[in-house]
Amino acid sequence: MSDVPSSNQKSADRPLPPGPDGLPIVGSMFDLMRRPIDFVDDVSEYGDVVTYRVAGQRFTALLHPDYIEQVLVSDNDRFRRWAGEEWGDTFAGYATEGLLLTEGEQWRRQRLLIQNAFTPDRIESYTEAVVAETEHTIEEWEDEEPIELKNAMSNLTLRILARSLFNLDIDGRGEIVRRTADALNARANARNLSAFLPSWIPTPTNRRLHRTMADMESLLDELIEDRRTDAATRDDLLSLLLTAETDDGSTLSDREVRDQLITFLFAGHETTALALTYSLHALGHHPKKRQKLQEEVQSVMGSDPPTASELADLSYTEQVVTETLRLYPPAYALFREATEVTGIDGYRIPDGSKITLPQIHVHQDDRFYDDPEAFRPKRWTDEFEASLPEYAYFPFGGGPRHCIGMRFATMELKHVLPMIISAVSIDPVGSPDLAFDTGITLQPAEPIRATVRRRSSQR
Ligand code: HEM
């Protein structure tokens, strides 16, 4: 663990971390735009704490699990979440009152309230929606149907999320939510200049986002208005948000409710859709591993959905999910801002520095993983996990701001993946190698095409 200074003064005396100078004014912006993921590999030659400037902001990337733990856990009160505010905000001013972007007392109050929708009992109750929507999706697939994996999985996870958390049938309206997710990812895409510009500048990406958000907000206002009439008699997350009272008897403002909906509709379906997309892609290109998974599923649950007790026996399924989130982490990097001068590994991290915790880089660091670029679910043995530094693997973040949907997501992935694998074969059409765009989440740069084949037709 790093030598944390006892006072800010001590930190102030330390040197800045090393790193590339970059160009005047823009710093390393063009290098980052050219190679958003490989940029961190390039600068890792400076060490585990590297500083660089991008469009007027000083960044420090932390490449060692100990320093990641320091920021997320032990020193978390010296850092706040950063979402590109100086560049006009990654979310372009939307969802700022939602759980992902609030800070301090407002965040604490929201987290306490919303946690009630993620207790183990609640998660258990959501399995019904997960199973029903997955069965529905599988039934709708024709034999030999060509699909685009990310679209197909986004459709499914959005339906699951809307039904389980909000008791909503999203049919016919899901397209607006998916368009919004695409527009948010496009604005945040580090290959796109819009990521570094205020959202009021009328770039095509910004205009598209504002147009889409206008549709999204009217949809949400409609949903909220409908639900207000019977919120008191229901107990899903939307009703909870509408009826919950704080200590002083006040309820969440309309803006807060709407921003939670944007937050959860986005964070709750995009991430799991990506995890399913990448796991099906990887399995499609590793037929033996897919076969092994199918055999496990067949022997544990036959052709039925897994029961709670069977889930524990799906050990290879669990390894596949864990390995997918290692190799293709949907939240590929986390960002923080230092709220006071801090010392990390003997270096000074000035107040206001932006901190990058590059999950995808750490998850593929050969100091922790053998053959890090290979998809090898079997690496996840108990012994291996015990030997791994804690923050060498952090797909759901860590500390007080860790993912509130982690258990929900894990339950969902461990149901959907075996159910799909047991019913159909998803056969890839393209190359095993993927290129990525770094939006808010890790996006496939090109559509991932595959063909659905029903298992019965293969016999
Ligand atoms: C595989 C799926 C998922 C992954 C990989 C993932 C990843 C993450 C990560 C890394 C964070 C922390 C971000 C940070 O510290 O900056 C986070 C936060 C969050 N996630 Fe997830 N997530 C997933 C699924 C979900 C689901 C299903 C939901 C909702 C149903 C959700 C809702 C949220 C929210 C609201 C936060 C902010 C929490 C806070 O700041 O208090 N996520 N997620």
Residues whose N, C-alpha, C, O or C-beta is under 5 A from the ligand:
A	BS01	HEM	L99 L100 F264 A267 G268 T271 T272 A275 P330 A331 L334 F335 F394 P395 F396 G397 P400 R401 H402 C403 I404 G405 F408 A409
